[in-house]
Amino acid sequence: MESSQDRNLPATERKLQKARTDGQAARSRDLSHLAILGAGAMALLMFTPRLIDHLRLDMVRQLAFDAATMKSPGSMIARLQSMTGTGLIASMVFAALTGSAALLSAIGAGGWVWSIKPIAPDFSRLNPLKGAANLFSKQQMANVAKMVLMTGILAAVGWNYLGHSIDEMAMLVLQPSPSALSHIADWLIAGTSLLLLVVFLAALIDVPLQSVFFRQRLKMSHQEVKQEHKESDGNPEIKGRMRQRQREIADRASVSAVPKADFVVMNPTHYAVALKYDDSMSAPQVIAKGTDLVAMRIRDLAKANEVPVLQSPMLARALYANADLDQPIPAALYTAVAQVLAYVYRLKAALRGEGQMPGEVPEPYIDPELDPLGLKTRQGAPA
């Protein structure tokens, strides 16, 4: 099992996407606090004057008593319901604004993540050892230090603000109710603004800090990166077998083109390559190739269609390994193929009675780098 010290590579895009699928994203509590306080302060600033006027009129009506009111005490309940309705509506509007601000701040920090996995039952979270490890993690210690610091700063700001305004607030009991309510609203707005400023400064630090912590939690080891590449790109061994299978299928399909070939070269049993050349081509092309049983099929089909079959082991291996179907042969094999092609032309002319039969099939020089058998032999030789 790899330790966290081994995880020193940044998370790949695939792992980041998987984390988002699992419901994980960088979130800043300070940014949420800032959004809630900001939306609350804005709501107070925009709606408090109207709310104060409404409450003042309601208080005038509620505190008005006459003979009719005294004869029907049930009317006091109706008055109470009216005041309660006003308070509930104001509270619901305030809650909706602050809740929306908290949601938007979360989306702004880590983007929209739709996943039910975080709320799904997970009994591994009940593991006390894992919980203890998370309790003393680097991120948790940083969060605790930040909370202690924030608590101290907010307490100092609040204490200072109350200390300078407590006498003024105490004197409001001597003022008329409308004036007192107006002063209380201004006092709340000013206090909230101070808190908002403190949390704003904290959020400026916390947002990038949480992003760093999030990416640090997702760091990967070399083994994890290799495993991910293997999963995304496919196992090299499996891919190699698939390519081999595809080549075999293509080789079998190419056998039908053998009757059109000018000649076939073999090595003599394991490889067979059929080539064609005419004036429309820039260079000879391989139109069919195969190994083992496919090679035998190419040989038999060539003989059945009177296509010359020549034994040139190194050339057959080099063409099979380096030439693509229906494509010009590599330039490095031009000279070798030209020698064999010249032999084939002389052979066909002799069969038509236009010349003497050529001698043995030439064995042209093939660069050892193009011969797969020679290359394997050299790679396996001791240094």
VENHU-V923849 format. One record per pair of residues at least 4 apart in sequence whose ideal C-beta (glycine too) atoms are under 7 Angstrom apart, sorted by the first residue. I is the first residue (numbers start at 1). J is the second residue. D is the distance in whole Angstrom. If there is no record, write none. Layout:
i->[I & I]
j->[J & J]
d->[D & D]
This chain:
i->[2 & 2 & 2 & 2 & 6 & 7 & 7 & 7 & 8 & 9 & 9 & 9 & 9 & 9 & 10 & 10 & 11 & 11 & 11 & 11 & 11 & 11 & 12 & 12 & 12 & 13 & 14 & 14 & 14 & 15 & 15 & 15 & 16 & 16 & 17 & 18 & 19 & 19 & 20 & 20 & 20 & 21 & 22 & 22 & 23 & 23 & 23 & 23 & 25 & 25 & 25 & 26 & 26 & 26 & 26 & 26 & 27 & 27 & 27 & 27 & 28 & 28 & 28 & 28 & 28 & 28 & 29 & 30 & 30 & 30 & 30 & 30 & 31 & 31 & 31 & 31 & 31 & 31 & 32 & 32 & 32 & 32 & 33 & 33 & 34 & 34 & 34 & 34 & 35 & 35 & 35 & 35 & 35 & 36 & 36 & 36 & 36 & 37 & 37 & 37 & 37 & 37 & 38 & 38 & 38 & 39 & 39 & 39 & 39 & 40 & 40 & 40 & 40 & 41 & 41 & 41 & 41 & 41 & 42 & 43 & 43 & 43 & 44 & 44 & 44 & 44 & 45 & 47 & 48 & 48 & 49 & 50 & 51 & 51 & 52 & 52 & 52 & 52 & 53 & 54 & 54 & 55 & 55 & 56 & 56 & 56 & 57 & 58 & 58 & 58 & 58 & 59 & 59 & 60 & 62 & 62 & 65 & 65 & 67 & 68 & 69 & 75 & 76 & 77 & 78 & 79 & 80 & 81 & 82 & 83 & 84 & 85 & 86 & 87 & 88 & 89 & 90 & 91 & 92 & 93 & 94 & 95 & 96 & 97 & 98 & 99 & 100 & 101 & 102 & 103 & 104 & 105 & 106 & 107 & 107 & 109 & 116 & 124 & 127 & 128 & 129 & 130 & 131 & 132 & 133 & 134 & 135 & 136 & 136 & 137 & 138 & 139 & 139 & 140 & 141 & 142 & 143 & 144 & 145 & 146 & 146 & 147 & 148 & 149 & 150 & 150 & 151 & 152 & 153 & 153 & 154 & 154 & 154 & 155 & 156 & 157 & 157 & 157 & 157 & 158 & 159 & 160 & 161 & 161 & 161 & 162 & 165 & 165 & 166 & 167 & 169 & 172 & 172 & 172 & 175 & 175 & 176 & 177 & 178 & 179 & 180 & 181 & 182 & 183 & 184 & 185 & 186 & 187 & 188 & 189 & 190 & 191 & 192 & 193 & 194 & 195 & 196 & 197 & 198 & 199 & 200 & 202 & 203 & 205 & 206 & 207 & 208 & 209 & 210 & 211 & 212 & 213 & 214 & 220 & 220 & 222 & 223 & 224 & 225 & 226 & 227 & 228 & 229 & 230 & 234 & 234 & 235 & 236 & 237 & 238 & 239 & 240 & 241 & 242 & 243 & 244 & 245 & 246 & 247 & 248 & 249 & 250 & 250 & 251 & 251 & 251 & 252 & 252 & 254 & 254 & 254 & 254 & 255 & 255 & 255 & 255 & 255 & 255 & 257 & 257 & 257 & 258 & 258 & 258 & 258 & 258 & 258 & 258 & 259 & 259 & 259 & 260 & 260 & 261 & 261 & 261 & 261 & 261 & 261 & 261 & 262 & 262 & 262 & 262 & 263 & 263 & 263 & 263 & 263 & 264 & 264 & 264 & 264 & 264 & 264 & 264 & 264 & 264 & 265 & 265 & 265 & 265 & 265 & 265 & 265 & 266 & 266 & 266 & 266 & 266 & 266 & 266 & 267 & 267 & 267 & 267 & 268 & 269 & 270 & 270 & 270 & 271 & 271 & 271 & 271 & 271 & 272 & 272 & 272 & 272 & 272 & 272 & 273 & 273 & 273 & 273 & 273 & 274 & 274 & 274 & 274 & 274 & 274 & 275 & 275 & 275 & 275 & 275 & 276 & 276 & 276 & 277 & 277 & 277 & 281 & 282 & 283 & 283 & 283 & 284 & 284 & 284 & 285 & 285 & 285 & 285 & 286 & 286 & 286 & 286 & 287 & 287 & 288 & 289 & 289 & 290 & 290 & 290 & 290 & 291 & 293 & 294 & 295 & 296 & 297 & 298 & 299 & 299 & 300 & 301 & 302 & 302 & 303 & 308 & 308 & 310 & 310 & 311 & 312 & 312 & 312 & 312 & 313 & 314 & 314 & 314 & 315 & 315 & 315 & 315 & 315 & 316 & 317 & 317 & 317 & 317 & 318 & 318 & 318 & 318 & 318 & 319 & 319 & 319 & 321 & 322 & 322 & 323 & 323 & 323 & 329 & 329 & 332 & 332 & 333 & 333 & 334 & 335 & 335 & 336 & 336 & 336 & 336 & 337 & 338 & 339 & 339 & 339 & 340 & 340 & 340 & 341 & 342 & 343 & 343 & 343 & 343 & 344 & 345 & 346 & 346 & 346 & 347 & 347 & 348 & 349 & 349 & 350 & 350 & 350 & 350 & 366 & 366 & 368 & 368 & 369 & 371 & 372 & 373 & 374 & 375 & 376 & 377]
j->[6 & 7 & 221 & 223 & 221 & 219 & 220 & 221 & 219 & 219 & 220 & 221 & 222 & 225 & 215 & 219 & 15 & 16 & 215 & 218 & 219 & 220 & 220 & 225 & 228 & 17 & 18 & 228 & 232 & 19 & 218 & 220 & 20 & 218 & 21 & 22 & 24 & 218 & 24 & 25 & 113 & 115 & 115 & 117 & 113 & 115 & 117 & 118 & 110 & 111 & 113 & 109 & 110 & 210 & 211 & 214 & 106 & 109 & 110 & 210 & 32 & 109 & 203 & 206 & 207 & 210 & 33 & 34 & 199 & 202 & 203 & 206 & 35 & 105 & 109 & 203 & 206 & 207 & 36 & 102 & 105 & 106 & 37 & 199 & 38 & 199 & 200 & 203 & 39 & 101 & 102 & 104 & 105 & 40 & 98 & 101 & 102 & 41 & 192 & 195 & 196 & 199 & 42 & 101 & 196 & 43 & 97 & 98 & 101 & 44 & 94 & 98 & 192 & 45 & 189 & 192 & 193 & 196 & 46 & 47 & 94 & 97 & 48 & 188 & 189 & 192 & 189 & 51 & 52 & 185 & 53 & 54 & 55 & 90 & 56 & 181 & 182 & 185 & 57 & 58 & 86 & 59 & 181 & 60 & 178 & 181 & 61 & 62 & 82 & 83 & 86 & 63 & 177 & 64 & 79 & 83 & 69 & 70 & 71 & 72 & 75 & 79 & 80 & 81 & 82 & 83 & 84 & 85 & 86 & 87 & 88 & 89 & 90 & 91 & 92 & 93 & 94 & 95 & 96 & 97 & 98 & 99 & 100 & 101 & 102 & 103 & 104 & 105 & 106 & 107 & 108 & 109 & 110 & 111 & 112 & 207 & 120 & 130 & 131 & 132 & 133 & 134 & 135 & 136 & 137 & 140 & 140 & 140 & 141 & 141 & 142 & 143 & 213 & 144 & 145 & 146 & 147 & 148 & 149 & 150 & 206 & 151 & 152 & 153 & 154 & 202 & 155 & 156 & 157 & 198 & 158 & 195 & 198 & 159 & 160 & 161 & 194 & 195 & 198 & 162 & 163 & 164 & 165 & 191 & 194 & 166 & 169 & 187 & 170 & 171 & 187 & 180 & 183 & 184 & 179 & 180 & 180 & 181 & 182 & 183 & 184 & 185 & 186 & 187 & 188 & 189 & 190 & 191 & 192 & 193 & 194 & 195 & 196 & 197 & 198 & 199 & 200 & 201 & 202 & 203 & 204 & 206 & 207 & 209 & 210 & 211 & 212 & 213 & 214 & 215 & 216 & 217 & 218 & 224 & 225 & 226 & 227 & 228 & 229 & 230 & 231 & 232 & 233 & 235 & 238 & 239 & 239 & 240 & 241 & 242 & 243 & 244 & 245 & 246 & 247 & 248 & 249 & 250 & 251 & 252 & 253 & 254 & 325 & 289 & 290 & 294 & 290 & 294 & 287 & 288 & 289 & 325 & 288 & 290 & 294 & 297 & 298 & 301 & 274 & 287 & 288 & 274 & 288 & 298 & 301 & 302 & 305 & 307 & 301 & 305 & 307 & 276 & 287 & 274 & 275 & 276 & 287 & 288 & 302 & 307 & 275 & 276 & 277 & 344 & 275 & 307 & 308 & 310 & 344 & 272 & 273 & 274 & 298 & 299 & 302 & 307 & 309 & 310 & 273 & 310 & 312 & 315 & 316 & 319 & 340 & 271 & 272 & 295 & 299 & 309 & 311 & 316 & 271 & 313 & 316 & 317 & 311 & 295 & 291 & 292 & 295 & 291 & 295 & 316 & 317 & 320 & 289 & 290 & 295 & 298 & 299 & 316 & 286 & 289 & 316 & 319 & 320 & 286 & 287 & 288 & 289 & 298 & 302 & 284 & 285 & 286 & 287 & 337 & 284 & 285 & 287 & 281 & 284 & 341 & 285 & 328 & 328 & 329 & 334 & 329 & 337 & 341 & 326 & 327 & 328 & 329 & 319 & 323 & 325 & 329 & 325 & 326 & 298 & 320 & 325 & 294 & 295 & 297 & 298 & 295 & 297 & 298 & 299 & 300 & 301 & 302 & 303 & 309 & 304 & 305 & 307 & 309 & 309 & 344 & 347 & 340 & 361 & 361 & 316 & 340 & 361 & 363 & 317 & 318 & 366 & 371 & 319 & 336 & 340 & 364 & 366 & 320 & 321 & 371 & 372 & 373 & 322 & 333 & 366 & 370 & 371 & 323 & 329 & 333 & 372 & 330 & 370 & 327 & 329 & 330 & 333 & 337 & 367 & 370 & 337 & 370 & 338 & 339 & 364 & 340 & 364 & 365 & 366 & 341 & 342 & 343 & 362 & 364 & 344 & 362 & 364 & 345 & 346 & 347 & 358 & 361 & 362 & 348 & 349 & 350 & 355 & 358 & 351 & 358 & 352 & 354 & 355 & 355 & 356 & 357 & 358 & 370 & 371 & 374 & 375 & 375 & 375 & 376 & 377 & 378 & 379 & 380 & 381]
d->[4 & 7 & 5 & 7 & 4 & 4 & 6 & 5 & 6 & 6 & 5 & 7 & 7 & 6 & 7 & 6 & 4 & 5 & 6 & 4 & 6 & 6 & 7 & 7 & 6 & 6 & 6 & 6 & 6 & 6 & 6 & 6 & 7 & 7 & 6 & 6 & 4 & 6 & 7 & 6 & 5 & 6 & 6 & 5 & 6 & 4 & 5 & 4 & 3 & 6 & 5 & 6 & 5 & 5 & 4 & 4 & 6 & 6 & 5 & 6 & 7 & 5 & 6 & 5 & 5 & 5 & 6 & 6 & 6 & 5 & 4 & 4 & 6 & 5 & 5 & 5 & 7 & 5 & 6 & 5 & 5 & 6 & 6 & 5 & 6 & 5 & 5 & 5 & 6 & 4 & 6 & 7 & 4 & 6 & 5 & 6 & 5 & 6 & 6 & 6 & 5 & 6 & 6 & 7 & 6 & 6 & 5 & 5 & 4 & 6 & 7 & 5 & 7 & 6 & 7 & 5 & 6 & 6 & 6 & 6 & 5 & 5 & 5 & 6 & 6 & 7 & 6 & 5 & 6 & 5 & 7 & 6 & 6 & 6 & 6 & 5 & 6 & 6 & 7 & 6 & 6 & 6 & 7 & 7 & 5 & 7 & 7 & 6 & 7 & 6 & 6 & 6 & 6 & 7 & 5 & 7 & 5 & 7 & 6 & 6 & 6 & 7 & 6 & 6 & 7 & 7 & 6 & 6 & 7 & 7 & 6 & 6 & 6 & 6 & 6 & 6 & 6 & 6 & 6 & 6 & 6 & 6 & 6 & 6 & 6 & 7 & 6 & 6 & 7 & 7 & 6 & 6 & 7 & 6 & 5 & 6 & 6 & 7 & 6 & 6 & 7 & 6 & 6 & 7 & 7 & 6 & 6 & 7 & 7 & 7 & 6 & 6 & 5 & 6 & 6 & 6 & 6 & 6 & 6 & 6 & 7 & 6 & 6 & 6 & 6 & 6 & 6 & 6 & 6 & 6 & 6 & 7 & 6 & 6 & 6 & 6 & 5 & 7 & 6 & 6 & 6 & 7 & 6 & 6 & 6 & 6 & 6 & 6 & 6 & 7 & 6 & 4 & 6 & 7 & 5 & 5 & 7 & 6 & 6 & 6 & 6 & 7 & 7 & 6 & 6 & 6 & 6 & 6 & 6 & 6 & 7 & 7 & 6 & 6 & 7 & 6 & 6 & 7 & 7 & 6 & 7 & 6 & 6 & 6 & 6 & 7 & 6 & 6 & 6 & 7 & 6 & 6 & 7 & 4 & 5 & 6 & 6 & 6 & 6 & 6 & 6 & 6 & 6 & 6 & 6 & 5 & 7 & 6 & 7 & 6 & 6 & 6 & 6 & 6 & 6 & 6 & 6 & 6 & 6 & 7 & 6 & 6 & 6 & 6 & 4 & 5 & 7 & 6 & 7 & 4 & 7 & 5 & 6 & 7 & 7 & 5 & 6 & 6 & 7 & 4 & 5 & 5 & 5 & 5 & 4 & 5 & 7 & 7 & 7 & 4 & 7 & 6 & 6 & 4 & 6 & 5 & 6 & 7 & 7 & 5 & 6 & 5 & 6 & 6 & 6 & 6 & 4 & 6 & 5 & 6 & 7 & 5 & 6 & 7 & 5 & 6 & 5 & 7 & 5 & 5 & 5 & 5 & 5 & 7 & 7 & 6 & 5 & 7 & 6 & 6 & 6 & 5 & 4 & 4 & 4 & 6 & 5 & 7 & 6 & 6 & 6 & 6 & 6 & 4 & 5 & 5 & 7 & 6 & 4 & 4 & 6 & 7 & 6 & 5 & 5 & 4 & 6 & 7 & 5 & 4 & 7 & 6 & 7 & 5 & 7 & 6 & 7 & 7 & 7 & 6 & 5 & 6 & 4 & 6 & 6 & 6 & 4 & 6 & 7 & 5 & 5 & 7 & 6 & 6 & 6 & 7 & 6 & 4 & 6 & 6 & 7 & 6 & 6 & 5 & 7 & 3 & 5 & 7 & 6 & 5 & 6 & 7 & 6 & 6 & 6 & 6 & 7 & 6 & 6 & 6 & 4 & 5 & 6 & 5 & 6 & 6 & 5 & 6 & 6 & 6 & 6 & 6 & 6 & 6 & 4 & 5 & 6 & 5 & 7 & 6 & 6 & 6 & 6 & 5 & 6 & 6 & 6 & 6 & 5 & 4 & 5 & 5 & 7 & 7 & 4 & 5 & 6 & 7 & 5 & 6 & 5 & 6 & 6 & 6 & 5 & 7 & 6 & 7 & 7 & 7 & 4 & 7 & 6 & 6 & 6 & 7 & 5 & 5 & 7 & 6 & 7 & 7 & 7 & 6 & 6 & 6 & 6 & 6 & 6 & 6 & 6 & 4 & 6 & 6 & 7 & 4 & 5 & 5 & 6 & 4 & 7 & 6 & 6 & 4 & 7 & 7 & 6 & 6 & 7 & 6 & 6 & 6 & 7]
